[in-house]
Amino acid sequence: MKVMLKLVLDCDPDAAWRAIRSPAVLREVAAPWLGFDSLEDGGFPTVWPAGPHRVDALALGAIPVGEEVIDLSFPGGLPDGVRMLKDGGGGRSGVMAGITHWNHRMAISPDPAGSGGTLYRDRLEFSAGALSAVAWYPTWVFWQWRGLRLRQLAPTWAYDIGVDAEIVH
């Protein structure tokens, strides 16, 4: 199954790149429907590095629904100006383990219309076995929520002070 978003965000690409690598932003765009608690020593980092990151997923921010691994990489070989974050993790226990395949990619690039904003492309490919068709609609609805929250939050990202601004290509 596939779910996709294509948005122009009201922030510059560097701010959007910092945001999609931020556990705090993940939590903000998923709330109130989903919450996440870090299972790693030291909790959430300010910015996700590449590699696996274990989290507990919480329905409505409070009800445990299983462990998930967010397994991040930063693919190269992309066109100039495009940066991508890929999550190839997935559920490990509870309801989350019902998702048997997870390939989530988020791409950031300058808005080609020249607005100074960011073209944000988001593609999730997932499988929940025989329940994939049933899982698609709630996933699509949740992705629309994420898109709304991304648009709402993006104008505030340009003002992030003290956030790791390292650019990973």
N, C-alpha and C positions, 0 to 999 in steps of 0.2 A: 504494500500500500504506500501511497505517496501523499504528502501534504507539503504545500509550498506557499511562500510569501515573497512578494517583491514590492518593496516600499522605498520611498525617498524619505530619509530621516533629516530632520532639521538640526544637523550638527556637522562638523567637518569629519572626514574619514578617520583621522587620528583619534578623535574622541570616541567615535563609534567602535573603532578597533579596541581601544581600552575597555569600553563597556562590555563588549561580547566576551571578553576574557575575564570578566569580573564575577566572582560568586555572588557578590551583593546585588548585581544587576539581574543575575539569574533568579535570585530569590524575589526581587521586586517584580519582574515580569510574570512570574508564575503565581504570585499571591493574588487572591486568597485561596485559589483552588488547590495549589500544591505548595508545599514547603519542603525545605531540605535542611538536614542537620549533617554536618561533617562527621565522618567516622575516622578521620585522620588525626594523628598526633598533632597538636597545635591548632586544630580547627581549620577553617577556611583560610587560604592565602588571600592576599589583596588581589593578585592577578593569577589566574590559572597557569601553571607551567604545563608543558607537554607531559603526557603520561596518564596513568590511571589515578582516579580520585574517588574514594568510596564515600557514599552518602546514604542516609536514611531518607526515603521519600515519605512525606506526610500529607495525606488528603486533608483538605481544608486547613492546612498548616498545623494539624495536631494529631491526626489519626494515622499511626504507622501503617504503611501499605507495602513495605519491603525495602530491601537494600538495592541500590543501583550503583553501577560503576560508570563514572563519566571519564572516558578514555580519550584524551585530547591529542591531536596532532595538528601541525600547521603545514599543509601540503605546499610544495613549491611548484615551479614550472608554470605559473599562471601568467596571464597577460599583465603588462605594465600597469601598476596602480591597483591591482586586485590582491587582496589578502584573504585567506580563508582559514577558518577554524573547523576542524572535523572532530566529531564525537562518534567513536565507533564502539562505545561501551554498551550498556544495557542493564536490564534487571537481573538480579542475582537471587532474590528470595521474595516470598509473598506474592502479591498481585503483580508486582513489577517483573517477576520471573516469567509471567505469561507472555511477555514480549520476547520473542526468540531471535529477532534480528533488529538491529538499530544502526542506522547510518544517517547521522545528522550533520549537515554542512551549512555553514553560514559564511557568506562572502560579503566583503566590504570593498567599495570602490567609490571614486568621486562620481557625483551625479553627472551623467553625460549631457544633461540639459544645461549644465553650467550654473546651477543655482548656488553652488558653494556647499550644498548638502551632500548626503551620502546615499548612494544606491546600495540597499541592503537586500540580499537575496538569501533565502532560507529554504532548504530542501530537506525534508525528513522522509526516509524510506524505512519502513518497519514491517515486521510480520508478527502476528500473534497466532500463528498456525490457523486452525479452523475458525478461530474467533476474529481473524483480521478484518473481515467486512463489518462485524459488529463494533470493533474498536476504532474503525476509521472515523466515523462521525464525531464521537466525543473528542478524538484527537484533533480533528479539523476545527471544531469549536474552540478547543483550548488554544490552538495555533492562532486563531483569529484574535483571541484575547491577548496573546503574546504580542501580536502585531499592534494592537491598540495601545498596549502599555509601552512598547518600544517607541511609538510615535509620541506618546505623552512625555516620556522621560528624556528623549533625545535632546531637546533644547537645553536641558540642565547639564548634560555631559561635558559641554565645552568649558564648564567652570570647575571641573574636577581639579583640585589643587592637591599636590602631594601624591598623586596616583602614579604608579610606575608607567612611564611613557615609552618604554622600550618598544620599538617597532619590530615585529617578527615577520619576516617575508618568507 
